[in-house]
Amino acid sequence: MALLNFKKDDGPVAGTLSPEVETFLQGYSIEVMPRTAEKVADFRAILPKGTRVYIAHIEGTPIEDMVATAKRLNADGFPVMPHFPARIIKDAATLKDWIARYQGEANVDQALLLAGGVDKPNGDFHSSIQLLEAGAFDAAGFKRLHVAGHPEGNKDIDPDGGMKNVEEALHWKQKFSEITDAQMALATQFAFEAGPIIAWADSLKAAGIDLPVHIGIAGPAKLQTLIKFAIACGVGPSLRVLQRRAKDVTKLLMPFEPTDVISQLAAHKAANPDFNIAQVHFFPLGGIKTNANWAIQNGGRSAVPANQ
């Protein structure tokens, strides 16, 4: 069932507090970049206390800018999880240098490890598995390591559109989680339909993968913005949902909000407490403040800003 349905008499109503959604949004995380973080004067005015903030490392961003953003967020009381994209890290010495900078200047002890969105590696690493195998994060005493999850697959990993390579990598990471001292979880690419997300999460558990899932959700944004990011990120089935939506000229300019998908996932979690989606991870594609304000309007006590 497509979840981008904007009829006023269908589904949940934005701004109407649901106890299930309030619980589901507890401990949500959000992603920023140095340039987008600069636009936020005070994170404590929009994010709940203790919100984990991921810092996306786009190719070409100086490590100095990444560390400065991490230092600012840490000083404001937010745990920081910077991206470590394998394909833009030159070598083991560079990896250790980045870890040392984050630890020494911003008190960072957690990281998201991923291959990164470049076709060819810039150096010795090409996958998150290689970063884990390097042992640098364990040696530095990192307390939490997240790796990527792909509810709709990833053609960079499985060019044929299947899930074979993705699934093999997840089994490897599951085994690694059993020998590392760090807590591990899957932080996923964003998707827009609850049904396929639930089926994918259940399939992980059936395959013996019990890493907690932090499900990626696109925050409020214009439809055109979502389509642009969906194309760039290779979100296949979700892109088709957006394209169908775009064909309706009367709805083309209406903003997308994640109310439906989150409400349905929250209801499923409430009915199935052992469901392996543990938290929501927001991609604020329409802006950090816009995303945070949506959470405040819909999340009740789970989204009260830190300064209140």
N, C-alpha and C positions, 0 to 999 in steps of 0.2 A: 504493500500500500504506500503510495506517495504521501509524504508528510508535509509538503509545501502547499497546504490547503488553507486559504485565507478567508473562507466564509465565516462570518461572525457567529453563526449559530452552530458551528462545528468545532469540536475539540476544545482544548483548554483555552482560557482567555488570559492573555498577557497581563500581568499586574495583579492577578487573583492568586493569593497565596495558597499553595497546596502543601500540606504536611509532608507528603511523599517527596515533592521536589525540594522542599527545605532540607530534608534529610539527605537527599541525593547530592545536593550541591555542597554539603559540608566538606570543607577542606579542598575546594576546587583550586586548580592551578591555572596560570595564564602565561602566555608567551609574549615577549617583547623583543625588540631589537634596539641597539643603542640609539638609532635615529628616532624611533618611535617613543622610546622612554624619555627622550629630551623634551617631548611635547607635554609631558605630565609634570605639573609643578609640584604636586604632593601626592605620592602614592598612598599615604596613610588616609587620605580623604576619600579614597575610592575602593581600596582593597581591604578585606578583613585581616585582622591580626594573624600573622603566621602563614599568609598565603605564599605558596611556593611559586616563584617567578622564574620561568625558563628564559634564557637569553639566547636567541637564535644567532648563530654565527654564519653569516652569509659570506661567500668567497669575496675577498677584497677588503673586508672589515679588519682594520688593524687590531691586534690583540690588546693594545693599549686601550682602545675604546671599549672593548668587551670587559676588561678588568675594571675600568672606571665605572661602567654601568653596574657591575656586580658590587663594587665597593659602595656605591650610593644606596643601592637597594638593601644591602646588608646593614648599613648604618641606620636605615629606616626600620629595621627589625624584620625584614622579609628573607626567608631562606632562599638562596639563589641556586639555580641549576643551569649552568651554561652548557651549550651544545659543544660537543667535540666531534666535528665532521671528519671522518678518517681521511677522505680524499683531498682535503686541503691542508693536512698536517704533513710537513716535509719528512720528518724522521723521528726516531725515538727521543733524540735530544730535544727537539722542538716540543714534543708531547710533554716531556718532563718539565720543560721551561714553563709551558702554559699552566700546568698543574701547580708548580711552585708559585707562580705569580698570583693565581687565583687564591691559593691558600694564604700566602704571605700578605697580600694586600686587601683581600676581601673575605677572608675566613670561609672560603668555599670548601664544602666537604661532600658534594654530590654533583653528578654529571649525567647528561643525556648523551649516549654514544650512538652514532649513526654513520652510515657510509657518507652521506652528504650529497647534495644535488649537483654534482659535476660529473661529466661523462668519463673523463680520464683522471686518474689520481695524479696529484701534483708531486707526490713523493713515494714513500715506502708503504703506505697503508691504503687499502681500498675497501675495508669493511670494519664494522664495529667488532666483529669477532677478533680481528687482529689487534684492535685496541685493547680488548680484554686480555688476550693472550700475552700482551706486552708486560702485564703485571704492574704497571706504573701506578694505577689507581689503588690497588690493594696495598702496595708499598707505601703510598702516601696516607693510608688510613681513611680513604673515602668511605663514608657511611652509607651512601645510597648511589646506585648505578641504574639508570633506566636505559632501555633499548627500544628500538622502534617496533611498532606493530602495524600491520596492514590489513584491515578488515576486507578490503577489496583487492588485495594483491598488490604487486608492484612490478611494473614491466621493466624497470631497471634491473631487478633481481631475477624475474621470470619473464624473459622477452616474449614467450609464447602465450602470455596471458594467464598461465596457470598459477598454482600455489606451491609447487614441489620444492623449489629452492628456498622460498620463504619458510615453509614448514620445517625443512631440514635445519635451517639456521635457528629457528625457535627451539627445536629439540636440543641443539648444542647449547643455547643460552640457558635452557632449563637445567641442564647438567652443570653448567658453570655456576648457576645460582646456589647449587648445593655444596660448592666448595669455597666460595668466597665469603668473607665476613660481611660484605656489604649487602644491604637490602636491595632487591631487584624488582622491577616492574616493567610492564610494557606501556609505553606512551604511544598512542596510535595517531595515524593520519585521520583527518576529519572525514565524517560521513554524515548523511542527512536522513537516513531511513533507519528506524529502530529495528524492524524485522531482520534485515541482513546482519546488523550489528549483533543482535541476540544470537542468531544462528552461528555466526563466526565465533563469538565468545564461548558458546556451548561446545563447539567443535574443538576448541583448544583444550577444554577440560577433558573431553572424551579421549583426546590424544595424549593425555597425561601431562599437559602443560598447565601448571597451576600458578604461574606468575600472575600477580594482580594486574588488572587492566585499568589504565587511566585513559578513558575514552576521549578521543579528540572530537570536539564540537566547534563548528564555526560560529562565532558570535554574530550579532546583528550587523547586517551589511546590505548594500544595494545588490540586486540580482546580478547586474553586470560585473560587479567586483567579485562575487562568488564564482561566476563562470570563469573569469580570468584566472583566479587562483586554482580552480578545479582542473583547468587545462594544464596549468604549469605543474601541478602536483600529481597529475596522472590519476585523478579520481574518476574512474570510469563509470560505474553504475550511477553514482551520485550526480555526475555531470549530465547524464541523460535525464534525470529528474529535473535539474535546473533548466535544461533546454526545453523540456515540455512546458515548464512554467513560463519560459520566455516567449513562447508562441502566443500566449494570451496577452494581447496588447493592453487590455484593461488592467492587468496585474504587473506589467513590466516595470513600472516605477515604484511599486510597493516594496518596502524593505522586507527582507527576510529576517525572521526572528526564530531562535531555536526552541521555542516554547513547546511545540508538538513533540519533537524527537526526545527532548529531555523529559517531558511529562510521561511519555510512554516507557522510556527506559526506567524512570523512577518508579512507575507502577509495577513494572516487571521485577525490579529489585525488591520492592516491598513484599511482593507475593512470593519471591524466591530469594530468601536472605543469603543463600550460599552462591548466588550469581556472582561470577568472578570480576565483574566491573566494580572497581573499588572507588574510583573518583572520576570527576569530570576535568578534562584539560581543555581550556578555551584557546582557540586561535582568534584573536580579536581583529578579524579582517576588515571590519568597519571602524576600527579605532578602539584603543584601550579604554577610554572613558565611556564610550558607547556600550562596550561589552560589560564593563563594571556596573554601569547604571542599570542595565538589563538585569544583572544578577541581584542588585539591591532591590529592584522592583518585584522580583520573583522568588528570591531566596530567603526572605525572612531573616531569622537569626543567623543563618549560615553566611550571610553577605553583609553584615553590618560593618561599615568601615572602621579601621583600627583607631581612628581619632575620635570615635563617638563612644 
